[in-house]
Amino acid sequence: MTSVRFRILLLLTVFSLAFIAGLTCWQMLEHRHLEQLSRQSAKEQGDYVTRIADLKSATLTALAEDYTIWDDMCAFAQKPNRTWGVVNLDEGIGTFDTDSCWVFDTRMRQVYGCDPTSHKLLKCPVSADALLLLGIEHDYYANVESILVYPNDYVAVEHIAGPGMTVSEVLSQRAGESWSRGPIVLSWSSALAGGRNALDGRNVVLHEFAHKLDLRDGSVDGTPPLRTTNDYTEWSAVMNAEFMRLRAESAHGRTTLVDDYGATNTAEFFAVVTECFFEQSRELKRQHPSLYAVLQEYYGQDPAARGKG
């Protein structure tokens, strides 16, 4: 009798283990399938945004490649002439369905900006924050092929994986976003607000261009390609420690210098601390000296010495 009970128990145990193993495998396959759906959805959305940028930039490309004024434009970039700019740019860009335009010299310094409706010289907030981001010789923005600018914050459809191989769509209000194989998308009003208040630690242009730096190696994980192997050891130790510190403080509802949005994941942490590094540098250096040091090494700048924040 005992032998029969033992066999029955053993059989039930085997069946239970087999069931658990089968369930685990099914869950793993389901999770993998959801990841594939999520990646495919993100790719399709990125391709869609890229197509929009291409369509909207077609007329700008025609303007940039108007070789009838190429020599004059080169001379204008070297030595700006307000009269030439008004006649050839302010009065001409309307033909290309363009609201405003900016001219930069070979060192990416803005030399002219125009608004055909008012003839006002415009300062480009994107150039001020992004093109001068790094104090080193580089081609780090080779993956920035276009910048799509909306007048204000916009609503995007976000796909979220759920149980039972479901993917739900939710509306997400955004001030900007970056795509590995697409453009940078920015809200003009948010970019202006970030440029006008350079001490609040929030700047959507710095944030999104930081994501593009992170995406240079194809993955958005908060670690951009660094210069040497040794740099990765220090970067990983400091950034991981600071990220966990922010997550812990955010979980307890404590006020932090670094925006608690950076506790979302390591990618957002890198983007958020980049904002803080350039806009609240002295305070960041005082409260987080190790974090400031690795960012200073990466960006090749010492904004705290310039009295920022």
C-alpha positions in Angstrom: 0.0 0.0 0.0 2.8 2.4 0.9 4.5 1.6 -2.4 1.4 2.4 -4.4 1.0 5.7 -2.5 4.6 6.6 -3.1 4.3 5.9 -6.8 1.1 8.0 -7.0 2.9 10.8 -5.2 5.9 10.5 -7.4 3.7 10.6 -10.5 1.9 13.7 -9.3 5.2 15.3 -8.5 6.5 14.6 -12.0 3.3 15.9 -13.6 3.4 19.0 -11.4 7.0 19.7 -12.4 6.2 19.1 -16.0 3.3 21.5 -15.8 5.4 24.2 -14.1 8.1 23.8 -16.6 5.6 24.0 -19.5 4.0 27.1 -18.0 7.4 28.7 -17.5 8.4 28.0 -21.1 5.0 29.4 -22.3 5.5 32.6 -20.2 9.0 33.0 -21.6 7.8 32.6 -25.2 4.9 35.1 -24.5 7.3 37.6 -23.0 9.7 37.2 -26.0 6.8 37.7 -28.4 5.6 40.8 -26.5 9.2 42.2 -26.7 9.2 41.6 -30.5 5.8 43.3 -30.8 7.1 46.2 -28.8 10.2 46.6 -30.9 8.3 46.3 -34.1 5.8 48.9 -32.9 8.6 51.3 -31.9 10.3 50.8 -35.2 7.1 51.5 -37.1 6.5 54.6 -35.1 10.1 55.7 -35.7 9.8 55.1 -39.4 6.5 57.1 -39.4 8.1 60.0 -37.7 11.0 59.8 -40.1 8.7 60.0 -43.1 6.9 63.0 -41.6 10.3 64.7 -41.1 11.3 63.9 -44.7 8.1 65.3 -46.1 8.3 68.4 -44.0 12.0 68.9 -44.8 11.7 68.5 -48.6 11.1 72.2 -49.2 14.0 73.1 -46.8 16.3 70.8 -48.7 15.4 72.6 -51.9 16.2 75.9 -50.2 19.5 74.6 -48.9 20.5 73.2 -52.3 19.5 76.4 -54.3 22.9 76.7 -56.0 21.9 79.9 -57.8 22.8 81.8 -54.6 25.4 79.3 -53.3 28.5 81.5 -53.7 26.6 84.5 -52.2 25.4 82.4 -49.3 28.9 81.2 -48.5 30.1 84.8 -48.6 27.2 85.8 -46.4 28.0 83.1 -43.8 31.6 84.4 -43.6 30.6 88.1 -43.5 26.8 88.6 -42.8 25.1 91.5 -44.5 21.7 92.4 -43.1 20.4 93.8 -46.4 21.3 90.7 -48.4 19.7 88.5 -45.7 16.4 90.5 -45.8 16.2 90.4 -49.7 17.3 86.8 -50.2 16.2 85.0 -47.1 13.4 86.9 -45.3 11.6 87.6 -48.6 12.5 84.3 -50.2 11.8 81.5 -47.7 8.1 81.9 -48.0 8.4 80.3 -51.5 9.7 77.2 -49.8 6.8 77.0 -47.3 9.2 77.8 -44.4 8.4 79.8 -41.3 11.9 80.7 -40.3 15.5 80.0 -41.1 19.0 80.3 -39.6 22.4 80.5 -41.1 25.5 79.1 -39.4 29.2 79.5 -40.2 31.7 76.7 -40.5 32.1 76.6 -36.7 28.4 76.2 -36.2 27.9 79.7 -34.8 24.6 81.3 -35.8 25.3 84.4 -37.9 21.7 85.1 -39.0 18.1 84.2 -38.3 15.0 85.5 -39.9 11.2 85.6 -39.6 9.6 86.6 -42.9 6.5 87.9 -41.1 8.2 90.4 -38.9 11.8 90.8 -40.2 13.1 90.1 -36.7 16.4 88.5 -36.1 15.8 85.2 -34.4 18.0 83.3 -32.0 17.8 79.6 -32.6 17.5 77.8 -29.2 18.3 74.4 -30.7 21.7 75.6 -31.9 22.6 77.3 -28.7 21.9 74.2 -26.6 22.8 71.3 -28.9 25.4 72.4 -31.4 27.7 73.8 -28.7 27.0 70.9 -26.4 30.5 69.3 -26.5 33.8 71.1 -26.0 35.7 68.6 -28.0 36.3 67.8 -31.7 33.7 65.1 -32.6 31.2 63.7 -35.0 28.9 62.6 -32.2 25.8 63.9 -33.9 26.3 62.1 -37.2 23.1 60.2 -36.3 21.0 63.4 -36.2 19.8 63.6 -39.8 16.9 65.9 -39.1 15.0 67.8 -36.4 11.2 68.0 -36.4 9.9 70.9 -34.5 6.3 71.3 -33.4 4.9 74.7 -32.3 3.9 73.3 -28.9 3.9 70.1 -26.8 2.3 67.3 -28.8 0.5 64.0 -28.2 2.0 60.8 -29.3 0.6 57.2 -29.3 2.6 55.0 -27.0 2.4 51.2 -27.2 2.6 49.3 -23.9 2.9 45.5 -23.6 0.3 43.8 -21.4 -0.7 40.4 -20.2 -1.9 37.7 -22.6 0.1 38.9 -25.6 -1.8 42.2 -25.7 -0.4 45.6 -26.6 -2.4 48.7 -25.5 -2.2 52.2 -27.0 -2.1 55.2 -24.7 -1.8 58.9 -25.5 1.3 60.5 -24.2 1.9 64.3 -24.0 5.5 65.1 -24.9 7.9 68.0 -25.3 10.4 66.0 -27.3 11.7 62.6 -28.2 14.6 60.9 -30.0 14.8 57.9 -32.3 17.7 55.8 -33.1 16.9 55.7 -36.8 14.8 58.8 -37.0 14.8 62.5 -36.2 14.9 64.4 -33.0 11.4 65.8 -32.3 11.1 69.0 -30.2 8.4 71.3 -29.0 9.3 74.9 -30.0 7.6 76.4 -26.9 9.4 74.0 -24.6 12.7 74.7 -26.3 12.2 78.4 -25.9 11.3 78.0 -22.3 14.3 75.9 -21.6 16.6 78.5 -23.3 15.1 81.4 -21.5 15.6 79.9 -18.0 19.1 78.5 -18.0 19.2 77.8 -14.3 16.2 75.5 -13.6 17.9 72.3 -14.7 15.3 71.6 -17.3 16.1 71.9 -21.0 14.4 69.6 -23.6 17.0 70.3 -26.2 19.9 69.1 -24.0 17.7 66.2 -22.9 16.9 64.9 -26.3 20.4 65.4 -27.7 21.8 63.5 -24.7 19.5 60.6 -25.8 21.1 60.8 -29.3 24.5 60.6 -27.8 23.4 57.5 -25.8 22.0 56.0 -29.0 25.3 56.2 -30.9 26.0 52.5 -30.1 22.5 51.5 -31.1 21.2 51.0 -27.6 19.6 53.5 -25.2 21.0 52.4 -21.8 22.4 55.5 -20.3 26.0 54.7 -21.4 27.1 56.5 -24.5 30.3 55.2 -26.3 33.2 56.4 -24.2 36.8 57.0 -25.3 38.7 54.3 -23.5 38.0 51.0 -21.8 39.0 52.4 -18.4 36.3 55.1 -18.8 33.6 52.5 -18.8 34.7 51.1 -15.4 34.4 54.5 -13.6 31.3 55.5 -15.6 29.5 52.4 -14.6 30.4 52.6 -11.0 29.5 56.2 -10.6 26.4 56.4 -12.8 24.9 53.2 -11.3 25.5 54.3 -7.7 24.0 57.8 -8.4 21.0 56.2 -10.3 20.2 53.9 -7.4 20.6 56.8 -5.0 18.1 58.9 -7.0 15.6 56.0 -7.1 15.8 55.5 -3.4 15.3 59.2 -2.6 12.5 59.4 -5.2 10.8 56.4 -3.6 10.8 58.1 -0.2 9.4 61.4 -1.7 12.5 63.4 -1.0 13.3 66.6 -2.9 16.4 66.1 -5.1 18.6 68.4 -7.2 18.4 65.9 -10.1 14.8 65.7 -11.5 13.2 62.5 -10.2 12.2 61.7 -13.8 15.7 60.4 -14.0 14.7 57.5 -11.7 12.6 56.1 -14.6 15.5 54.2 -16.1 19.3 54.6 -16.8 18.6 56.2 -20.2 16.5 58.9 -18.7 18.9 59.3 -15.8 21.7 60.2 -18.2 19.5 62.7 -20.1 18.3 64.3 -16.9 21.8 64.7 -15.3 23.0 66.2 -18.6 20.4 68.9 -18.1 21.6 69.4 -14.5 25.3 69.4 -15.5 24.9 72.3 -17.9 22.2 74.3 -16.0 22.9 73.7 -12.3 26.6 72.8 -12.5 27.9 74.4 -9.4 25.2 72.8 -7.2 25.7 69.4 -9.0 29.4 69.6 -8.3 28.8 70.4 -4.6 26.2 67.7 -4.0 27.4 65.0 -6.4 31.1 65.6 -7.1 31.8 62.1 -8.6 28.9 62.4 -10.9 30.0 65.9 -12.0 33.5 64.5 -12.6 32.5 61.8 -15.0 30.2 64.2 -16.9 33.0 66.8 -17.0 35.3 64.2 -18.5 32.8 63.0 -21.1 31.6 66.5 -22.3 35.1 68.1 -22.0 33.7 71.1 -20.2 33.6 72.6 -16.8 30.5 74.7 -16.7 30.8 75.2 -12.9 33.9 77.2 -13.5 31.8 79.5 -15.7 29.5 80.1 -12.8 26.5 78.1 -14.1 23.9 77.3 -11.5 
